[in-house]
Amino acid sequence: MNTPKVNKINVNPKALQISKEQSTLMAIVATATVITVFCLMSSKALLGQAAYQRRVINARHQSANQLNSDIDNANNLANQYNNVFIGKDSQNIIGGINDSKYNSFPPNGDNGNIVLDALPKVYDFPALLTSMSVLLSENSIGSPSIGGTDQSTTLSNSPSGKPTATPIDITVSGTGTYQASEQLVKTLESSIRPFDVTHLSLGGSGKSLSIDLDLTTYYQQAKTVNITSKEIK
């Protein structure tokens, strides 16, 4: 019986050691690579978070500064109101009695009420014509005629964050004495609602004058305060 031959494999201890060292080195390099990538990603995330927080803080500072400015403006407005409109003078700014108990009897009333009522916050052309008709009657103007263009279909009565005075043009004509015509102009000058006389024409004799007026008055939408929020990205 033949005995099988066994081939012997000679293992070089140095080669085995080098192979082990290479494996260890590769493991170290792989671990270092993973750690480096993780650190870079973490750094990017932290930098992004820091930039976001910085934007949030800046926005808060801006909001706080704006709020402080608004508070200062409100206090200044209150002081100006007290100094200018709440006075002790017997006469108001349009020549009437400066007392709030007469607010329903123009031109009497306190200055604060006069300013608040100066510009209607609703556009109402028919009401304007009615008021003007009453004013002409009170000043003894006969055969009154009032004209103008109703802009209710184009003008808005909705409150606005930045309202502005909107002009309304009307024409007025009638007859009366010179004294009545003079008193009409004075009444317009002392009206709580402002009237700009852009054209005035008188004709006839002193006892029977014809008067023609081109007037501009105004209305202003109510003001609304808009509180908004801003998303910081």
C-alpha positions as a LaTeX table, in Angstrom:
\begin{tabular}{lrrr}
\hline
Residue & $x$ (\AA) & $y$ (\AA) & $z$ (\AA) \\
\hline
Met1 & 0.00 & 0.00 & 0.00 \\
Asn2 & 1.32 & 3.34 & $-1.11$ \\
Thr3 & 1.41 & 6.15 & 1.45 \\
Pro4 & $-0.05$ & 9.47 & 0.09 \\
Lys5 & 2.32 & 12.30 & $-0.30$ \\
Val6 & 1.65 & 15.45 & 1.71 \\
Asn7 & 2.79 & 18.72 & 0.18 \\
Lys8 & 4.24 & 21.05 & 2.67 \\
Ile9 & 3.43 & 24.80 & 2.40 \\
Asn10 & 6.10 & 27.02 & 3.64 \\
Val11 & 4.61 & 30.17 & 5.25 \\
Asn12 & 6.87 & 33.13 & 5.44 \\
Pro13 & 6.36 & 34.69 & 8.86 \\
Lys14 & 7.45 & 38.10 & 7.53 \\
Ala15 & 4.83 & 38.04 & 4.73 \\
Leu16 & 2.13 & 37.10 & 7.22 \\
Gln17 & 3.17 & 39.96 & 9.46 \\
Ile18 & 3.10 & 42.45 & 6.55 \\
Ser19 & $-0.35$ & 41.27 & 5.49 \\
Lys20 & $-1.64$ & 41.74 & 9.02 \\
Glu21 & $-0.10$ & 45.18 & 9.22 \\
Gln22 & $-1.75$ & 46.15 & 5.90 \\
Ser23 & $-5.11$ & 44.98 & 7.14 \\
Thr24 & $-4.67$ & 47.00 & 10.30 \\
Leu25 & $-3.59$ & 50.05 & 8.29 \\
Met26 & $-6.60$ & 49.76 & 5.99 \\
Ala27 & $-8.89$ & 49.50 & 8.97 \\
Ile28 & $-7.31$ & 52.60 & 10.46 \\
Val29 & $-7.61$ & 54.50 & 7.18 \\
Ala30 & $-11.25$ & 53.45 & 6.78 \\
Thr31 & $-12.04$ & 54.46 & 10.35 \\
Ala32 & $-10.26$ & 57.79 & 9.88 \\
Thr33 & $-12.16$ & 58.40 & 6.64 \\
Val34 & $-15.49$ & 57.71 & 8.32 \\
Ile35 & $-14.58$ & 59.98 & 11.22 \\
Thr36 & $-13.44$ & 62.73 & 8.83 \\
Val37 & $-16.62$ & 62.55 & 6.76 \\
Phe38 & $-18.72$ & 62.58 & 9.94 \\
Cys39 & $-16.81$ & 65.59 & 11.27 \\
Leu40 & $-17.23$ & 67.47 & 7.98 \\
Met41 & $-20.95$ & 66.77 & 7.86 \\
Ser42 & $-21.34$ & 67.69 & 11.51 \\
Ser43 & $-19.39$ & 70.89 & 10.98 \\
Lys44 & $-21.57$ & 71.81 & 8.01 \\
Ala45 & $-24.72$ & 71.14 & 10.02 \\
Leu46 & $-23.42$ & 73.13 & 12.99 \\
Leu47 & $-22.39$ & 76.04 & 10.76 \\
Gly48 & $-25.81$ & 76.01 & 9.10 \\
Gln49 & $-27.53$ & 75.93 & 12.47 \\
Ala50 & $-25.32$ & 78.75 & 13.75 \\
Ala51 & $-26.11$ & 80.87 & 10.67 \\
Tyr52 & $-29.84$ & 80.21 & 11.16 \\
Gln53 & $-29.69$ & 81.17 & 14.83 \\
Arg54 & $-27.78$ & 84.31 & 13.88 \\
Arg55 & $-30.53$ & 85.27 & 11.42 \\
Val56 & $-33.18$ & 84.60 & 14.06 \\
Ile57 & $-31.35$ & 86.77 & 16.61 \\
Asn58 & $-30.90$ & 89.58 & 14.07 \\
Ala59 & $-34.60$ & 89.44 & 13.18 \\
Arg60 & $-35.52$ & 89.57 & 16.86 \\
His61 & $-33.27$ & 92.58 & 17.37 \\
Gln62 & $-34.88$ & 94.33 & 14.39 \\
Ser63 & $-38.35$ & 93.56 & 15.73 \\
Ala64 & $-37.40$ & 94.82 & 19.19 \\
Asn65 & $-35.91$ & 98.01 & 17.73 \\
Gln66 & $-39.04$ & 98.59 & 15.63 \\
Leu67 & $-41.25$ & 97.98 & 18.66 \\
Asn68 & $-39.25$ & 100.44 & 20.76 \\
Ser69 & $-39.47$ & 103.00 & 17.95 \\
Asp70 & $-43.24$ & 102.49 & 17.72 \\
Ile71 & $-43.60$ & 102.95 & 21.49 \\
Asp72 & $-41.56$ & 106.17 & 21.35 \\
Asn73 & $-43.66$ & 107.46 & 18.45 \\
Ala74 & $-46.87$ & 106.60 & 20.31 \\
Asn75 & $-45.67$ & 108.46 & 23.41 \\
Asn76 & $-44.64$ & 111.47 & 21.32 \\
Leu77 & $-48.02$ & 111.47 & 19.59 \\
Ala78 & $-49.80$ & 111.34 & 22.95 \\
Asn79 & $-47.71$ & 114.27 & 24.23 \\
Gln80 & $-48.36$ & 116.29 & 21.09 \\
Tyr81 & $-52.07$ & 115.54 & 21.33 \\
Asn82 & $-52.17$ & 116.70 & 24.94 \\
Asn83 & $-50.13$ & 119.84 & 24.19 \\
Val84 & $-51.85$ & 120.86 & 20.96 \\
Phe85 & $-55.41$ & 119.55 & 21.04 \\
Ile86 & $-56.28$ & 119.40 & 24.73 \\
Gly87 & $-55.77$ & 123.07 & 25.45 \\
Lys88 & $-57.47$ & 125.49 & 27.81 \\
Asp89 & $-58.09$ & 128.20 & 25.21 \\
Ser90 & $-61.70$ & 129.31 & 24.96 \\
Gln91 & $-61.56$ & 129.05 & 21.16 \\
Asn92 & $-60.82$ & 125.97 & 19.06 \\
Ile93 & $-58.77$ & 125.84 & 15.88 \\
Ile94 & $-61.72$ & 126.77 & 13.63 \\
Gly95 & $-63.04$ & 129.59 & 15.78 \\
Gly96 & $-65.73$ & 127.77 & 17.80 \\
Ile97 & $-66.06$ & 127.04 & 21.51 \\
Asn98 & $-63.27$ & 124.71 & 22.67 \\
Asp99 & $-65.35$ & 122.34 & 24.77 \\
Ser100 & $-66.18$ & 118.68 & 24.18 \\
Lys101 & $-69.80$ & 119.15 & 25.30 \\
Tyr102 & $-70.35$ & 121.14 & 22.10 \\
Asn103 & $-68.95$ & 118.45 & 19.78 \\
Ser104 & $-72.36$ & 118.03 & 18.11 \\
Phe105 & $-72.63$ & 121.73 & 17.30 \\
Pro106 & $-70.01$ & 122.72 & 14.69 \\
Pro107 & $-67.90$ & 124.80 & 14.58 \\
Asn108 & $-67.92$ & 124.32 & 18.35 \\
Gly109 & $-66.17$ & 121.37 & 19.96 \\
Asp110 & $-62.77$ & 120.37 & 21.27 \\
Asn111 & $-59.83$ & 120.29 & 18.88 \\
Gly112 & $-59.31$ & 116.54 & 19.17 \\
Asn113 & $-62.85$ & 115.81 & 18.01 \\
Ile114 & $-62.51$ & 118.32 & 15.18 \\
Val115 & $-59.38$ & 116.61 & 13.88 \\
Leu116 & $-60.94$ & 113.13 & 14.12 \\
Asp117 & $-64.06$ & 114.29 & 12.26 \\
Ala118 & $-62.19$ & 116.33 & 9.64 \\
Leu119 & $-61.96$ & 113.52 & 7.09 \\
Pro120 & $-64.83$ & 111.03 & 6.82 \\
Lys121 & $-63.59$ & 107.44 & 6.69 \\
Val122 & $-66.38$ & 106.38 & 4.32 \\
Tyr123 & $-66.95$ & 107.74 & 0.84 \\
Asp124 & $-70.59$ & 108.87 & 0.73 \\
Phe125 & $-71.27$ & 111.25 & $-2.14$ \\
Pro126 & $-75.06$ & 111.62 & $-1.56$ \\
Ala127 & $-74.40$ & 112.53 & 2.10 \\
Leu128 & $-71.89$ & 115.16 & 0.96 \\
Leu129 & $-74.49$ & 116.73 & $-1.36$ \\
Thr130 & $-77.05$ & 116.73 & 1.47 \\
Ser131 & $-74.60$ & 118.40 & 3.86 \\
Met132 & $-73.72$ & 121.03 & 1.27 \\
Ser133 & $-77.42$ & 121.70 & 0.64 \\
Val134 & $-77.99$ & 122.27 & 4.37 \\
Leu135 & $-74.93$ & 124.56 & 4.50 \\
Leu136 & $-76.26$ & 126.68 & 1.59 \\
Ser137 & $-79.68$ & 126.93 & 3.22 \\
Glu138 & $-78.18$ & 128.00 & 6.57 \\
Asn139 & $-76.28$ & 130.78 & 4.79 \\
Ser140 & $-79.36$ & 132.08 & 2.94 \\
Ile141 & $-78.26$ & 131.01 & $-0.54$ \\
Gly142 & $-81.28$ & 130.73 & $-2.82$ \\
Ser143 & $-81.80$ & 128.60 & $-5.94$ \\
Pro144 & $-78.99$ & 126.26 & $-4.87$ \\
Ser145 & $-77.41$ & 123.88 & $-7.34$ \\
Ile146 & $-74.81$ & 121.27 & $-6.42$ \\
Gly147 & $-73.02$ & 119.03 & $-8.88$ \\
Gly148 & $-70.19$ & 116.56 & $-9.10$ \\
Thr149 & $-69.28$ & 113.05 & $-10.09$ \\
Asp150 & $-70.14$ & 110.13 & $-7.83$ \\
Gln151 & $-67.04$ & 107.90 & $-7.65$ \\
Ser152 & $-68.48$ & 105.23 & $-5.37$ \\
Thr153 & $-67.88$ & 102.53 & $-8.01$ \\
Thr154 & $-64.14$ & 103.29 & $-8.22$ \\
Leu155 & $-63.18$ & 104.37 & $-4.70$ \\
Ser156 & $-62.81$ & 101.92 & $-1.81$ \\
Asn157 & $-64.19$ & 102.25 & 1.71 \\
Ser158 & $-62.14$ & 99.32 & 3.01 \\
Pro159 & $-59.64$ & 100.11 & 5.79 \\
Ser160 & $-56.05$ & 100.47 & 4.63 \\
Gly161 & $-52.65$ & 100.12 & 6.26 \\
Lys162 & $-51.55$ & 103.35 & 4.55 \\
Pro163 & $-54.64$ & 105.51 & 3.98 \\
Thr164 & $-54.32$ & 108.76 & 2.04 \\
Ala165 & $-56.70$ & 111.67 & 1.64 \\
Thr166 & $-58.73$ & 111.31 & $-1.57$ \\
Pro167 & $-60.02$ & 114.52 & $-3.20$ \\
Ile168 & $-63.69$ & 114.95 & $-4.12$ \\
Asp169 & $-64.58$ & 117.79 & $-6.51$ \\
Ile170 & $-68.00$ & 119.46 & $-6.47$ \\
Thr171 & $-69.54$ & 122.60 & $-7.97$ \\
Val172 & $-71.92$ & 124.90 & $-6.11$ \\
Ser173 & $-74.02$ & 127.76 & $-7.38$ \\
Gly174 & $-76.88$ & 129.93 & $-6.09$ \\
Thr175 & $-78.04$ & 133.46 & $-5.43$ \\
Gly176 & $-77.93$ & 135.73 & $-2.41$ \\
Thr177 & $-76.77$ & 139.03 & $-1.03$ \\
Tyr178 & $-73.15$ & 140.04 & $-0.78$ \\
Gln179 & $-73.29$ & 139.42 & 2.96 \\
Ala180 & $-74.71$ & 135.93 & 2.43 \\
Ser181 & $-72.03$ & 135.11 & $-0.15$ \\
Glu182 & $-69.31$ & 136.36 & 2.21 \\
Gln183 & $-70.73$ & 134.36 & 5.09 \\
Leu184 & $-70.84$ & 131.23 & 2.91 \\
Val185 & $-67.13$ & 131.52 & 2.21 \\
Lys186 & $-66.39$ & 132.08 & 5.91 \\
Thr187 & $-68.49$ & 129.03 & 6.79 \\
Leu188 & $-66.50$ & 126.92 & 4.33 \\
Glu189 & $-63.26$ & 128.22 & 5.86 \\
Ser190 & $-64.37$ & 127.25 & 9.39 \\
Ser191 & $-65.91$ & 123.91 & 8.43 \\
Ile192 & $-64.70$ & 120.86 & 10.32 \\
Arg193 & $-64.55$ & 119.06 & 7.01 \\
Pro194 & $-61.96$ & 120.88 & 4.91 \\
Phe195 & $-63.07$ & 122.61 & 1.70 \\
Asp196 & $-60.60$ & 124.11 & $-0.76$ \\
Val197 & $-62.15$ & 126.86 & $-2.88$ \\
Thr198 & $-60.46$ & 126.43 & $-6.26$ \\
His199 & $-62.71$ & 128.87 & $-8.15$ \\
Leu200 & $-65.06$ & 131.67 & $-7.04$ \\
Ser201 & $-67.22$ & 133.79 & $-9.32$ \\
Leu202 & $-69.66$ & 136.54 & $-8.27$ \\
Gly203 & $-71.99$ & 138.50 & $-10.53$ \\
Gly204 & $-74.91$ & 140.89 & $-10.24$ \\
Ser205 & $-75.74$ & 143.62 & $-7.77$ \\
Gly206 & $-75.06$ & 143.73 & $-4.02$ \\
Lys207 & $-78.60$ & 142.66 & $-3.14$ \\
Ser208 & $-78.85$ & 139.88 & $-5.66$ \\
Leu209 & $-75.58$ & 138.17 & $-6.47$ \\
Ser210 & $-75.06$ & 134.95 & $-8.32$ \\
Ile211 & $-72.29$ & 132.86 & $-6.83$ \\
Asp212 & $-70.44$ & 129.98 & $-8.44$ \\
Leu213 & $-67.91$ & 127.87 & $-6.53$ \\
Asp214 & $-65.61$ & 125.03 & $-7.46$ \\
Leu215 & $-64.75$ & 123.12 & $-4.28$ \\
Thr216 & $-62.48$ & 120.26 & $-3.37$ \\
Thr217 & $-63.10$ & 118.28 & $-0.21$ \\
Tyr218 & $-61.66$ & 114.97 & 0.95 \\
Tyr219 & $-62.30$ & 111.63 & 2.56 \\
Gln220 & $-59.80$ & 109.13 & 3.95 \\
Gln221 & $-60.18$ & 105.39 & 4.52 \\
Ala222 & $-59.93$ & 104.10 & 8.05 \\
Lys223 & $-56.49$ & 102.92 & 9.06 \\
Thr224 & $-55.89$ & 99.32 & 9.96 \\
Val225 & $-52.95$ & 97.84 & 11.83 \\
Asn226 & $-51.54$ & 94.74 & 10.17 \\
Ile227 & $-49.63$ & 92.34 & 12.42 \\
Thr228 & $-47.62$ & 89.92 & 10.35 \\
Ser229 & $-45.19$ & 87.09 & 11.01 \\
Lys230 & $-42.01$ & 86.32 & 9.13 \\
Glu231 & $-40.48$ & 82.88 & 8.67 \\
Ile232 & $-36.72$ & 82.78 & 9.10 \\
Lys233 & $-35.08$ & 80.30 & 6.75 \\
\hline
\end{tabular}
